[in-house]
Amino acid sequence: MPLEANILKLNGLRTHRSQLIKVRKQLTQGAQDNKKFLGSDVFKVIDKSNSKIEKILNEQIDAVDEKILETIKADLKLKTNYDLLTSVPGIGPITASALICVTKNFTRFDSAKKLSCYCGVVPFEKSSGNKIGKPHLSHAANKDLKALLHLGAGSILNSKHFLGQYYRRLVADGKHKSLARNNLKNKMLTTAFACVKKQIPFQIDYQYSA
């Protein structure tokens, strides 16, 4: 199957996965609201029903994840870049498949900076005339990827490799933790972009540049 067709297939699977995640989130949030306002006898009935539905949703999400991986493995170019991406700390299967889709297997962006801008992890400066405002993040960013990168960054804050060290050094130098975490997300993307473009997996002691 041509690359474009596989990307289209992956996008469809990821869209369906997002819909399932959204339904599951609404279900669990609604359950907490019900617990606050309904009697225990009514809540037990609702909670039992929700548990069954949530189990089915989890099974379907797992099935979609398997199909996503199956689609990637069936295409050598997708599989190669997927393996390179998942070698980078903080970038798991879901984030890797998302990056492959939005970049069209890394053919859409010609620099790591452009990709980071798209993902909303590069600060922009507001300016008016001669005044330069505080840096801010683009509201046009891909919120799904931004959220995935945020979770990934959270998993490596205390890691021993250079990405974790990079975050802790920024904090030690006085940078606010939220800004340091955003810088870490940017560094993760830069590293991932370099791994794909150079076709080399992540190496702990290698300093990446795109």
ZADREN-990614 format. One record per residue: residue number from 1; residue in three letters; x, y, z of N, C-alpha, C in turn. Coordinates in nm, 4 decimals. Layout:
R num residuo   n.east  n.north     n.up  ca.east ca.north    ca.up   c.east  c.north     c.up
R NUM     ALA        X        Y        Z        X        Y        Z        X        Y        Z
...
This chain:
R num residuo   n.east  n.north     n.up  ca.east ca.north    ca.up   c.east  c.north     c.up
R   1     MET   0.0844  -0.1192   0.0000   0.0000   0.0000   0.0000   0.0886   0.1252   0.0000
R   2     PRO   0.0590   0.2267  -0.0842   0.1392   0.3497  -0.0890   0.1448   0.4194   0.0462
R   3     LEU   0.2536   0.4948   0.0684   0.2737   0.5638   0.1956   0.1556   0.6541   0.2309
R   4     GLU   0.1080   0.7321   0.1346  -0.0019   0.8246   0.1611  -0.1274   0.7517   0.2079
R   5     ALA  -0.1522   0.6354   0.1508  -0.2691   0.5566   0.1896  -0.2541   0.5061   0.3328
R   6     ASN  -0.1328   0.4659   0.3700  -0.1085   0.4196   0.5067  -0.1205   0.5343   0.6075
R   7     ILE  -0.0733   0.6523   0.5712  -0.0870   0.7692   0.6583  -0.2341   0.8023   0.6784
R   8     LEU  -0.3105   0.7958   0.5707  -0.4541   0.8213   0.5778  -0.5215   0.7193   0.6698
R   9     LYS  -0.4802   0.5958   0.6574  -0.5339   0.4888   0.7424  -0.5001   0.5141   0.8895
R  10     LEU  -0.3763   0.5537   0.9152  -0.3341   0.5830   1.0517  -0.4117   0.7007   1.1101
R  11     ASN  -0.4338   0.8024   1.0286  -0.5106   0.9183   1.0744  -0.6523   0.8781   1.1132
R  12     GLY  -0.7123   0.7906   1.0338  -0.8468   0.7437   1.0648  -0.8505   0.6663   1.1957
R  13     LEU  -0.7512   0.5816   1.2164  -0.7435   0.5034   1.3404  -0.7194   0.5931   1.4613
R  14     ARG  -0.6329   0.6914   1.4443  -0.6032   0.7817   1.5550  -0.7233   0.8699   1.5881
R  15     THR  -0.7974   0.9114   1.4879  -0.9189   0.9901   1.5124  -1.0202   0.9077   1.5908
R  16     HIS  -1.0362   0.7825   1.5517  -1.1288   0.6938   1.6229  -1.0820   0.6716   1.7666
R  17     ARG  -0.9508   0.6559   1.7839  -0.8958   0.6367   1.9188  -0.9259   0.7578   2.0061
R  18     SER  -0.9085   0.8771   1.9512  -0.9360   1.0003   2.0257  -1.0821   1.0083   2.0663
R  19     GLN  -1.1712   0.9631   1.9787  -1.3140   0.9633   2.0100  -1.3436   0.8687   2.1263
R  20     LEU  -1.2810   0.7517   2.1240  -1.3003   0.6549   2.2323  -1.2471   0.7090   2.3647
R  21     ILE  -1.1304   0.7737   2.3596  -1.0715   0.8329   2.4800  -1.1637   0.9409   2.5363
R  22     LYS  -1.2206   1.0206   2.4471  -1.3109   1.1285   2.4889  -1.4349   1.0728   2.5573
R  23     VAL  -1.4926   0.9678   2.5000  -1.6112   0.9053   2.5594  -1.5773   0.8481   2.6968
R  24     ARG  -1.4621   0.7827   2.7075  -1.4203   0.7258   2.8364  -1.4013   0.8342   2.9414
R  25     LYS  -1.3422   0.9448   2.9010  -1.3202   1.0566   2.9932  -1.4529   1.1142   3.0411
R  26     GLN  -1.5475   1.1311   2.9494  -1.6789   1.1834   2.9855  -1.7497   1.0889   3.0821
R  27     LEU  -1.7313   0.9607   3.0602  -1.7954   0.8604   3.1447  -1.7409   0.8650   3.2872
R  28     THR  -1.6091   0.8706   3.3002  -1.5475   0.8713   3.4333  -1.5736   1.0020   3.5068
R  29     GLN  -1.5729   1.1136   3.4340  -1.6025   1.2423   3.4974  -1.7474   1.2474   3.5436
R  30     GLY  -1.8376   1.1945   3.4606  -1.9781   1.1919   3.4969  -2.0024   1.1067   3.6197
R  31     ALA  -1.9256   0.9977   3.6319  -1.9403   0.9092   3.7478  -1.9064   0.9820   3.8772
R  32     GLN  -1.8030   1.0636   3.8744  -1.7645   1.1394   3.9931  -1.8715   1.2419   4.0310
R  33     ASP  -1.9311   1.3045   3.9291  -2.0394   1.3999   3.9562  -2.1602   1.3293   4.0172
R  34     ASN  -2.1937   1.2119   3.9644  -2.3062   1.1353   4.0167  -2.2849   1.0962   4.1620
R  35     LYS  -2.1611   1.0647   4.1955  -2.1291   1.0222   4.3314  -2.1563   1.1328   4.4318
R  36     LYS  -2.1401   1.2567   4.3898  -2.1580   1.3711   4.4789  -2.3052   1.3993   4.5069
R  37     PHE  -2.3916   1.3779   4.4058  -2.5298   1.4252   4.4174  -2.6354   1.3156   4.4279
R  38     LEU  -2.6029   1.1915   4.3936  -2.7020   1.0850   4.3971  -2.6880   0.9986   4.5211
R  39     GLY  -2.7941   0.9326   4.5564  -2.7884   0.8415   4.6700  -2.7037   0.7205   4.6378
R  40     SER  -2.6578   0.6526   4.7409  -2.5664   0.5405   4.7225  -2.6289   0.4268   4.6424
R  41     ASP  -2.7594   0.4022   4.6600  -2.8246   0.2929   4.5875  -2.8302   0.3206   4.4370
R  42     VAL  -2.8606   0.4468   4.4017  -2.8647   0.4846   4.2600  -2.7236   0.4860   4.2013
R  43     PHE  -2.6305   0.5372   4.2798  -2.4927   0.5457   4.2304  -2.4355   0.4076   4.2018
R  44     LYS  -2.4682   0.3093   4.2842  -2.4178   0.1735   4.2638  -2.4635   0.1170   4.1300
R  45     VAL  -2.5887   0.1445   4.0937  -2.6415   0.0971   3.9659  -2.5667   0.1626   3.8503
R  46     ILE  -2.5509   0.2959   3.8609  -2.4825   0.3707   3.7550  -2.3361   0.3291   3.7450
R  47     ASP  -2.2720   0.3134   3.8610  -2.1300   0.2779   3.8637  -2.1067   0.1395   3.8036
R  48     LYS  -2.1970   0.0468   3.8302  -2.1848  -0.0884   3.7747  -2.1969  -0.0845   3.6230
R  49     SER  -2.2933  -0.0044   3.5755  -2.3124   0.0105   3.4308  -2.1912   0.0765   3.3663
R  50     ASN  -2.1410   0.1822   3.4296  -2.0242   0.2541   3.3767  -1.9010   0.1650   3.3701
R  51     SER  -1.8853   0.0793   3.4711  -1.7691  -0.0098   3.4761  -1.7684  -0.1054   3.3576
R  52     LYS  -1.8868  -0.1544   3.3224  -1.8976  -0.2461   3.2088  -1.8639  -0.1737   3.0781
R  53     ILE  -1.9183  -0.0514   3.0657  -1.8929   0.0268   2.9443  -1.7453   0.0642   2.9345
R  54     GLU  -1.6865   0.1025   3.0478  -1.5453   0.1416   3.0485  -1.4562   0.0242   3.0099
R  55     LYS  -1.4923  -0.0949   3.0550  -1.4153  -0.2144   3.0190  -1.4175  -0.2367   2.8686
R  56     ILE  -1.5358  -0.2199   2.8093  -1.5494  -0.2364   2.6648  -1.4677  -0.1302   2.5907
R  57     LEU  -1.4740  -0.0056   2.6399  -1.3984   0.1030   2.5772  -1.2484   0.0756   2.5828
R  58     ASN  -1.2003   0.0268   2.6976  -1.0581  -0.0043   2.7115  -1.0161  -0.1137   2.6139
R  59     GLU  -1.1037  -0.2124   2.5966  -1.0745  -0.3210   2.5026  -1.0681  -0.2686   2.3598
R  60     GLN  -1.1586  -0.1775   2.3263  -1.1611  -0.1215   2.1918  -1.0410  -0.0312   2.1659
R  61     ILE  -1.0005   0.0444   2.2677  -0.8819   0.1303   2.2549  -0.7580   0.0440   2.2325
R  62     ASP  -0.7485  -0.0663   2.3080  -0.6355  -0.1589   2.2896  -0.6361  -0.2184   2.1486
R  63     ALA  -0.7558  -0.2497   2.0985  -0.7672  -0.3072   1.9646  -0.7227  -0.2071   1.8581
R  64     VAL  -0.7595  -0.0803   1.8771  -0.7182   0.0242   1.7825  -0.5665   0.0427   1.7884
R  65     ASP  -0.5109   0.0402   1.9095  -0.3653   0.0535   1.9247  -0.2928  -0.0590   1.8505
R  66     GLU  -0.3469  -0.1793   1.8598  -0.2871  -0.2931   1.7903  -0.2933  -0.2742   1.6386
R  67     LYS  -0.4051  -0.2209   1.5916  -0.4213  -0.1978   1.4478  -0.3278  -0.0880   1.3986
R  68     ILE  -0.3072   0.0142   1.4822  -0.2130   0.1214   1.4479  -0.0723   0.0640   1.4317
R  69     LEU  -0.0316  -0.0168   1.5303   0.1022  -0.0772   1.5250   0.1148  -0.1727   1.4065
R  70     GLU   0.0082  -0.2465   1.3792   0.0081  -0.3392   1.2655   0.0261  -0.2639   1.1333
R  71     THR  -0.0404  -0.1503   1.1222  -0.0306  -0.0683   1.0010   0.1100  -0.0132   0.9839
R  72     ILE   0.1701   0.0296   1.0943   0.3066   0.0834   1.0898   0.4070  -0.0254   1.0519
R  73     LYS   0.3926  -0.1422   1.1135   0.4861  -0.2518   1.0873   0.4784  -0.3034   0.9445
R  74     ALA   0.3631  -0.2824   0.8801   0.3446  -0.3322   0.7437   0.4154  -0.2461   0.6395
R  75     ASP   0.4622  -0.1283   0.6818   0.5309  -0.0363   0.5901   0.6724  -0.0133   0.6426
R  76     LEU   0.7731  -0.0524   0.5659   0.9121  -0.0459   0.6117   0.9535   0.0955   0.6503
R  77     LYS   0.9142   0.1960   0.5705   0.9524   0.3340   0.5992   0.8887   0.3823   0.7297
R  78     LEU   0.7620   0.3482   0.7498   0.6937   0.3873   0.8732   0.7559   0.3157   0.9929
R  79     LYS   0.7806   0.1864   0.9767   0.8372   0.1060   1.0857   0.9753   0.1568   1.1254
R  80     THR   1.0579   0.1910   1.0262   1.1929   0.2397   1.0550   1.1885   0.3667   1.1385
R  81     ASN   1.1066   0.4634   1.0978   1.0977   0.5891   1.1716   1.0290   0.5715   1.3065
R  82     TYR   0.9341   0.4808   1.3124   0.8669   0.4509   1.4399   0.9679   0.3979   1.5418
R  83     ASP   1.0528   0.3060   1.5004   1.1549   0.2497   1.5896   1.2531   0.3577   1.6349
R  84     LEU   1.2888   0.4483   1.5437   1.3802   0.5570   1.5797   1.3156   0.6511   1.6809
R  85     LEU   1.1897   0.6828   1.6587   1.1178   0.7742   1.7486   1.1020   0.7148   1.8874
R  86     THR   1.0628   0.5890   1.8947   1.0407   0.5267   2.0257   1.1713   0.4966   2.0983
R  87     SER   1.2841   0.5151   2.0328   1.4126   0.5010   2.1020   1.4426   0.6251   2.1862
R  88     VAL   1.3723   0.7357   2.1574   1.3941   0.8614   2.2300   1.3158   0.8593   2.3616
R  89     PRO   1.3803   0.8837   2.4745   1.3099   0.8857   2.6029   1.1925   0.9843   2.6019
R  90     GLY   1.0800   0.9405   2.6557   0.9633   1.0269   2.6630   0.8705   1.0152   2.5438
R  91     ILE   0.9158   0.9482   2.4374   0.8320   0.9311   2.3184   0.7917   0.7845   2.3073
R  92     GLY   0.6672   0.7575   2.3447   0.6153   0.6221   2.3414   0.5417   0.5930   2.2120
R  93     PRO   0.4777   0.4773   2.2027   0.4081   0.4359   2.0804   0.3016   0.5341   2.0323
R  94     ILE   0.2225   0.5891   2.1236   0.1150   0.6793   2.0844   0.1712   0.8098   2.0283
R  95     THR   0.2694   0.8660   2.0961   0.3322   0.9903   2.0493   0.4044   0.9677   1.9169
R  96     ALA   0.4716   0.8540   1.9049   0.5442   0.8236   1.7809   0.4491   0.8140   1.6623
R  97     SER   0.3373   0.7447   1.6806   0.2405   0.7315   1.5705   0.1779   0.8659   1.5364
R  98     ALA   0.1575   0.9500   1.6394   0.1023   1.0840   1.6158   0.2000   1.1691   1.5353
R  99     LEU   0.3272   1.1614   1.5698   0.4292   1.2375   1.4971   0.4398   1.1909   1.3521
R 100     ILE   0.4334   1.0621   1.3311   0.4385   1.0086   1.1951   0.3226   1.0616   1.1120
R 101     CYS   0.2043   1.0681   1.1734   0.0856   1.1146   1.1004   0.0939   1.2628   1.0659
R 102     VAL   0.1211   1.3467   1.1655   0.1163   1.4916   1.1412   0.2319   1.5396   1.0532
R 103     THR   0.3421   1.4640   1.0519   0.4563   1.5025   0.9686   0.4564   1.4301   0.8344
R 104     LYS   0.3568   1.3434   0.8145   0.3534   1.2580   0.6950   0.4851   1.1816   0.6830
R 105     ASN   0.5155   1.1150   0.7921   0.6394   1.0376   0.8058   0.7631   1.1244   0.7838
R 106     PHE   0.7579   1.2427   0.8432   0.8690   1.3386   0.8448   0.9060   1.3895   0.7056
R 107     THR   0.8040   1.4143   0.6248   0.8252   1.4787   0.4948   0.7597   1.6165   0.4913
R 108     ARG   0.6818   1.6501   0.5933   0.6052   1.7753   0.5934   0.6861   1.8944   0.6432
R 109     PHE   0.7769   1.8728   0.7383   0.8558   1.9816   0.7971   1.0034   1.9628   0.7617
R 110     ASP   1.0688   2.0720   0.7248   1.2101   2.0611   0.6870   1.3048   2.1015   0.7990
R 111     SER   1.2512   2.1310   0.9166   1.3375   2.1629   1.0309   1.2669   2.1266   1.1611
R 112     ALA   1.3482   2.0981   1.2621   1.2930   2.0655   1.3941   1.2205   2.1857   1.4537
R 113     LYS   1.2678   2.3055   1.4239   1.2052   2.4262   1.4782   1.0621   2.4417   1.4275
R 114     LYS   1.0414   2.4146   1.2991   0.9064   2.4250   1.2428   0.8131   2.3224   1.3065
R 115     LEU   0.8651   2.2037   1.3303   0.7846   2.1005   1.3953   0.7521   2.1417   1.5392
R 116     SER   0.8518   2.1962   1.6095   0.8299   2.2402   1.7470   0.7281   2.3537   1.7543
R 117     CYS   0.7318   2.4420   1.6558   0.6324   2.5501   1.6485   0.4927   2.4916   1.6303
R 118     TYR   0.4835   2.3933   1.5420   0.3544   2.3291   1.5157   0.3004   2.2603   1.6405
R 119     CYS   0.3911   2.2058   1.7211   0.3500   2.1353   1.8430   0.3312   2.2302   1.9616
R 120     GLY   0.3619   2.3584   1.9413   0.3390   2.4570   2.0470   0.4376   2.4543   2.1608
R 121     VAL   0.5617   2.4164   2.1323   0.6609   2.4115   2.2400   0.7765   2.5084   2.2164
R 122     VAL   0.7592   2.6011   2.1214   0.8592   2.7060   2.0990   0.7959   2.8407   2.1320
R 123     PRO   0.8488   2.9153   2.2297   0.7899   3.0451   2.2653   0.8018   3.1470   2.1529
R 124     PHE   0.6976   3.2277   2.1376   0.6981   3.3389   2.0434   0.6941   3.4686   2.1239
R 125     GLU   0.7504   3.5746   2.0703   0.7451   3.7037   2.1381   0.6367   3.7900   2.0765
R 126     LYS   0.5535   3.8482   2.1642   0.4541   3.9447   2.1174   0.5218   4.0795   2.1018
R 127     SER   0.5024   4.1420   1.9900   0.5648   4.2730   1.9715   0.4648   4.3716   1.9136
R 128     SER   0.4753   4.4959   1.9551   0.3899   4.6030   1.9050   0.4747   4.7287   1.8956
R 129     GLY   0.5066   4.7691   1.7720   0.5945   4.8840   1.7549   0.7331   4.8509   1.8057
R 130     ASN   0.7786   4.9306   1.9015   0.9119   4.9081   1.9585   0.9073   4.8254   2.0862
R 131     LYS   0.7853   4.7851   2.1254   0.7713   4.7098   2.2492   0.7731   4.5600   2.2212
R 132     ILE   0.8453   4.4889   2.3028   0.8520   4.3434   2.2909   0.7924   4.2836   2.4169
R 133     GLY   0.6884   4.2033   2.3992   0.6202   4.1438   2.5140   0.6858   4.0147   2.5591
R 134     LYS   0.6235   3.9522   2.6586   0.6752   3.8268   2.7109   0.6528   3.7150   2.6093
R 135     PRO   0.7441   3.6170   2.6061   0.7255   3.5038   2.5144   0.5962   3.4302   2.5460
R 136     HIS   0.5297   3.3795   2.4443   0.4089   3.3021   2.4635   0.4089   3.1876   2.3632
R 137     LEU   0.3192   3.0938   2.3838   0.3102   2.9793   2.2945   0.1964   2.9991   2.1957
R 138     SER   0.2156   2.9496   2.0760   0.1155   2.9681   1.9716  -0.0142   2.8958   2.0056
R 139     HIS  -0.1270   2.9661   1.9900  -0.2579   2.9057   2.0138  -0.2990   2.8175   1.8961
R 140     ALA  -0.2243   2.8242   1.7873  -0.2543   2.7436   1.6691  -0.1860   2.6074   1.6751
R 141     ALA  -0.1250   2.5768   1.7887  -0.0502   2.4523   1.8023  -0.1432   2.3307   1.7990
R 142     ASN  -0.0845   2.2170   1.7636  -0.1565   2.0908   1.7673  -0.1688   2.0492   1.9136
R 143     LYS  -0.2872   2.0649   1.9697  -0.3079   2.0426   2.1134  -0.2915   1.8959   2.1525
R 144     ASP  -0.3264   1.8063   2.0617  -0.3126   1.6637   2.0899  -0.1660   1.6267   2.1092
R 145     LEU  -0.0821   1.6691   2.0156   0.0609   1.6399   2.0266   0.1237   1.7097   2.1466
R 146     LYS   0.0800   1.8330   2.1700   0.1330   1.9091   2.2831   0.1056   1.8363   2.4144
R 147     ALA  -0.0146   1.7801   2.4267  -0.0509   1.7061   2.5481   0.0308   1.5776   2.5605
R 148     LEU   0.0502   1.5081   2.4485   0.1290   1.3849   2.4510   0.2738   1.4131   2.4910
R 149     LEU   0.3291   1.5210   2.4382   0.4671   1.5576   2.4721   0.4784   1.5974   2.6190
R 150     HIS   0.3733   1.6616   2.6699   0.3729   1.7021   2.8110   0.3808   1.5781   2.9010
R 151     LEU   0.3020   1.4771   2.8687   0.3041   1.3527   2.9461   0.4392   1.2836   2.9327
R 152     GLY   0.4914   1.2816   2.8106   0.6211   1.2183   2.7886   0.7328   1.2864   2.8649
R 153     ALA   0.7299   1.4193   2.8655   0.8323   1.4947   2.9381   0.8246   1.4659   3.0876
R 154     GLY   0.7017   1.4509   3.1368   0.6845   1.4229   3.2800   0.7459   1.2910   3.3215
R 155     SER   0.7570   1.1982   3.2276   0.8105   1.0657   3.2603   0.9632   1.0624   3.2665
R 156     ILE   1.0289   1.1699   3.2220   1.1764   1.1664   3.2174   1.2406   1.2810   3.2958
R 157     LEU   1.1622   1.3518   3.3769   1.2178   1.4657   3.4510   1.3348   1.4252   3.5403
R 158     ASN   1.3281   1.3052   3.5963   1.4321   1.2603   3.6895   1.5264   1.1570   3.6288
R 159     SER   1.5233   1.1446   3.4964   1.6076   1.0449   3.4305   1.7554   1.0849   3.4348
R 160     LYS   1.8417   0.9868   3.4128   1.9859   1.0097   3.4236   2.0503   1.0535   3.2918
R 161     HIS   1.9803   1.0324   3.1788   2.0393   1.0692   3.0505   2.0356   1.2207   3.0312
R 162     PHE   2.0878   1.2702   2.9204   2.1086   1.4144   2.9047   1.9793   1.4946   2.9002
R 163     LEU   1.8667   1.4315   2.8610   1.7404   1.5047   2.8582   1.6942   1.5401   2.9995
R 164     GLY   1.7032   1.4432   3.0890   1.6681   1.4698   3.2286   1.7643   1.5690   3.2920
R 165     GLN   1.8917   1.5535   3.2617   1.9934   1.6444   3.3143   1.9697   1.7862   3.2632
R 166     TYR   1.9280   1.7960   3.1380   1.8992   1.9259   3.0765   1.7883   1.9974   3.1525
R 167     TYR   1.6801   1.9257   3.1837   1.5680   1.9851   3.2588   1.6128   2.0314   3.3973
R 168     ARG   1.6831   1.9455   3.4679   1.7243   1.9792   3.6052   1.8240   2.0951   3.6069
R 169     ARG   1.9057   2.1049   3.5039   2.0009   2.2157   3.4955   1.9272   2.3486   3.4773
R 170     LEU   1.8229   2.3481   3.3950   1.7431   2.4695   3.3743   1.6767   2.5144   3.5039
R 171     VAL   1.6223   2.4188   3.5774   1.5568   2.4505   3.7049   1.6594   2.5028   3.8049
R 172     ALA   1.7763   2.4391   3.8090   1.8823   2.4808   3.9006   1.9313   2.6216   3.8691
R 173     ASP   1.9225   2.6586   3.7407   1.9655   2.7926   3.6984   1.8583   2.8995   3.7231
R 174     GLY   1.7454   2.8575   3.7791   1.6423   2.9541   3.8156   1.5221   2.9604   3.7243
R 175     LYS   1.5177   2.8790   3.6201   1.4029   2.8820   3.5288   1.2829   2.8160   3.5948
R 176     HIS   1.1647   2.8741   3.5754   1.0426   2.8182   3.6322   1.0231   2.6765   3.5772
R 177     LYS   0.9711   2.5872   3.6610   0.9577   2.4472   3.6220   0.8709   2.4287   3.4975
R 178     SER   0.7655   2.5089   3.4841   0.6781   2.4945   3.3675   0.7514   2.5339   3.2392
R 179     LEU   0.8354   2.6393   3.2476   0.9140   2.6808   3.1313   1.0237   2.5794   3.1006
R 180     ALA   1.0840   2.5262   3.2064   1.1882   2.4256   3.1881   1.1297   2.2999   3.1247
R 181     ARG   1.0077   2.2663   3.1641   0.9416   2.1484   3.1065   0.9088   2.1708   2.9591
R 182     ASN   0.8703   2.2938   2.9261   0.8435   2.3256   2.7864   0.9723   2.3157   2.7037
R 183     ASN   1.0820   2.3636   2.7614   1.2115   2.3520   2.6933   1.2495   2.2055   2.6728
R 184     LEU   1.2150   2.1236   2.7734   1.2441   1.9804   2.7628   1.1640   1.9175   2.6488
R 185     LYS   1.0376   1.9559   2.6344   0.9556   1.9053   2.5235   1.0167   1.9439   2.3890
R 186     ASN   1.0656   2.0667   2.3832   1.1312   2.1131   2.2609   1.2569   2.0307   2.2327
R 187     LYS   1.3326   2.0040   2.3381   1.4559   1.9242   2.3231   1.4231   1.7815   2.2796
R 188     MET   1.3158   1.7257   2.3346   1.2723   1.5916   2.2940   1.2411   1.5867   2.1445
R 189     LEU   1.1683   1.6885   2.0973   1.1317   1.6938   1.9555   1.2548   1.7127   1.8670
R 190     THR   1.3447   1.8005   1.9103   1.4677   1.8233   1.8344   1.5484   1.6944   1.8229
R 191     THR   1.5542   1.6224   1.9328   1.6266   1.4952   1.9350   1.5599   1.3926   1.8444
R 192     ALA   1.4271   1.3836   1.8542   1.3527   1.2885   1.7710   1.3688   1.3211   1.6225
R 193     PHE   1.3597   1.4492   1.5898   1.3748   1.4931   1.4512   1.5132   1.4557   1.3986
R 194     ALA   1.6150   1.4778   1.4807   1.7529   1.4459   1.4398   1.7710   1.2957   1.4205
R 195     CYS   1.7121   1.2170   1.5094   1.7233   1.0709   1.4976   1.6649   1.0225   1.3654
R 196     VAL   1.5483   1.0775   1.3286   1.4827   1.0362   1.2044   1.5622   1.0834   1.0830
R 197     LYS   1.6020   1.2105   1.0831   1.6711   1.2647   0.9670   1.8082   1.1992   0.9456
R 198     LYS   1.8752   1.1650   1.0558   2.0068   1.1018   1.0453   1.9976   0.9493   1.0425
R 199     GLN   1.8739   0.8991   1.0667   1.8486   0.7555   1.0675   1.9383   0.6809   1.1661
R 200     ILE   1.9481   0.7386   1.2854   2.0213   0.6729   1.3934   1.9355   0.6757   1.5197
R 201     PRO   1.9337   0.5657   1.5946   1.8541   0.5636   1.7176   1.9163   0.6500   1.8268
R 202     PHE   1.8372   0.6782   1.9288   1.8837   0.7598   2.0398   2.0020   0.6936   2.1090
R 203     GLN   2.1026   0.7760   2.1396   2.2183   0.7293   2.2142   2.2383   0.8228   2.3332
R 204     ILE   2.2553   0.7659   2.4493   2.2598   0.8428   2.5736   2.3638   0.9543   2.5717
R 205     ASP   2.4828   0.9260   2.5224   2.5923   1.0237   2.5305   2.6082   1.1093   2.4058
R 206     TYR   2.5152   1.0939   2.3100   2.5274   1.1701   2.1846   2.4480   1.3006   2.1944
R 207     GLN   2.5080   1.4125   2.1574   2.4394   1.5411   2.1607   2.3763   1.5679   2.0243
R 208     TYR   2.2440   1.5749   2.0227   2.1712   1.5851   1.8962   2.1485   1.7284   1.8540
R 209     SER   2.1539   1.7491   1.7241   2.1158   1.8783   1.6664   2.0500   1.8483   1.5335
R 210     ALA   1.9475   1.9290   1.5002   1.8742   1.9036   1.3749   1.9125   2.0095   1.2735
